Amino acid sequence: MRRKFLLTSIAVLVGFLILLSSQPVFAAGKSDFVMATVVKSVAFNWFMRMEEGVKQFGKDYGVTAFMQGPSVADSAEQVSIIEQLIAQGVDAIVNVPYGVQENELAQKEAMEQGIIVVTHEAASTKYAHYDLEAFDNKSYGEEMMRQLAARMGYEGEYVQFVGSLTNASHNEWQDAARAYQESHFPLMKCIGKFESKEDIEAAYTTTKDLLKSHPNLKGILGSAAGDVVGAGQAVEEAGLSDEIAVVGTSIVSYAGELLATGAVDLAMCWDPATAGYAANVVAYKLLKGETIEEGMDLGVPGYTNIHIVENEHGVPVIYGQGWILIDADNMDEYQF
C-alpha cells in the first residue's frame, strides 16, 4: 500500500512539473512581483521625480516596485546594479541606460535569466522585451529646432549638447534637429555637438569656452536636464541672455530660476513620473502574460493611445503622445 501511494505521489508530482514547464514564459500569475527600475543616477531631480511614479505604480498594482541607480551617471556602476538585481532574482527590470550600448549585455543576461526587461530612452537597444518612449525622438528633435530657430530669428551659429555621445535618445534628438535645420533654416549653422557627461558644471565650462571661441554664437540646444542650466548660467554670467537663445530638455526644479530671468528661454520635457509608471505597467502586463497592442491605453496620461514600431534589432518601441513646453509664463504649472 505504501509503495502504491509513493508511486502515485511521484506520478502526481511529475505531472505537476510537466504542467508548469508547459506554461507561457511570462504567465507567472504572481501577486508579489518584485520590479526594479534602474536609472542613470539617483542624484538627479529628474529621476527623483521618476521615483515618485515608480512608487505610485507599486502602490496601485500591489507589487514591490523600487528604484536604484549610481550616485553619479556611470555606465559601469549601472551595469553592476543590474547584475546584482539579476542575482537577487527580481521579476522585472526597467532600465534607463546612461549608455545604451554599455548596458546591453547586462540586459541580455537578465532576459536569459527569465527577467522581463523594459527600457526607456533607449529606442535603439538590441536587448529588451520593449522600449518605451514618451514620444517619437525624431519629432521631438525637430520641435526643439523649431523652438530654437524662432528665438534666433532663423539665422546664426548654434551648438548642441548631449549627455553622452553614446546616449541614443540624446543623439537622435540632436541629429534630427540638425537635419531639420539644414533642410528648413539654411541661414543657421551648427558649429558642433558637445558632451556634457550629464554634469551641469561641464556644460557651464564648455559654454564659457564656446562664448570665447565663437563670439557670434546665437543659440544653444541641450539634451540632458542640466545642459541648459549650465549653458544658461554661463550665458547669464556673460550678460548675453538677450543675445543667445537657450532651449532644451529640462524641468522647473533645475531650470526654474534661469527661466524666470530669461537666461534659459524654453525647457522641453515629459513627466518622468508618468514615464516610470508607464514602463512598469508594460513590464507588469508582460509578467501577467498579457499582449501589448497598437493603440492600447496603458492607463497613464500621455500613454493612452500607444504606437508601436520595431527598431532595426527587432525590439518593439512604444511611443506615447507628446511633450511639455515650459517657459517663464507657464512654469508654475510644472513644479517638479
HUVENBEL-V508419 format. One record per backbone hydrogen bond with DSSP energy under -0.5 kcal/mol. CO is the residue of the C=O (numbers start at 0). NH is the residue of the N-H. If there is no record, write none. Layout:
# HUVENBEL-V508419
CO|NH  CO|NH
This chain:
# HUVENBEL-V508419
0|4  1|5  2|6  3|7  4|8  5|9  6|10  7|11  8|12  9|13  10|14  11|15  12|16  13|17  14|18  15|19  16|20  17|21  19|22  23|26  25|27  32|34  32|63  33|90  33|91  34|65  35|37  35|93  36|67  37|95  38|69  39|73  40|43  43|47  44|48  45|49  46|50  47|51  48|51  48|52  49|53  50|54  51|55  52|56  53|57  54|58  55|59  56|60  57|61  57|62  62|64  63|34  65|36  67|38  69|41  69|42  73|77  74|78  75|79  76|80  77|81  78|82  79|83  80|84  81|85  82|86  83|87  84|88  84|89  85|88  90|115  91|35  92|94  92|117  93|37  94|96  94|119  98|102  99|102  99|103  100|103  100|104  102|106  103|107  104|108  105|109  106|110  107|111  108|112  109|114  110|113  115|92  116|128  116|129  117|94  118|131  120|168  121|124  125|127  128|315  129|118  130|317  131|120  132|319  135|139  136|140  137|141  138|142  139|143  140|144  141|145  142|146  143|147  144|148  145|149  146|150  147|151  148|151  148|152  148|153  149|152  151|154  155|188  156|217  156|218  157|190  158|220  159|193  161|195  161|196  162|196  163|166  165|99  165|167  166|170  167|171  168|172  169|173  170|174  171|175  172|176  173|177  174|178  175|179  176|180  177|181  178|182  179|183  180|184  184|187  186|155  188|157  191|159  193|161  193|195  195|198  198|202  199|203  200|204  201|205  202|206  203|207  204|208  205|209  206|210  207|211  208|212  209|213  213|216  215|156  217|244  218|158  219|246  220|160  221|248  223|226  223|227  225|229  226|230  227|231  228|232  229|233  230|234  231|235  232|236  233|237  234|239  235|238  239|242  239|243  244|219  244|246  245|264  245|265  246|221  247|267  250|253  250|254  251|255  254|258  255|259  256|260  257|261  257|262  257|263  262|264  265|247  266|325  267|249  268|323  269|271  270|274  271|275  272|276  273|277  274|278  275|279  276|280  277|281  278|282  279|283  280|284  281|285  282|286  283|287  284|289  285|288  286|27  286|28  290|292  292|295  295|297  295|305  299|302  301|320  302|297  305|294  306|318  308|316  310|313  313|315  314|310  315|130  315|317  316|308  317|132  318|306  323|268  323|325  325|266  326|329  326|330  329|332  330|333  333|251  333|335
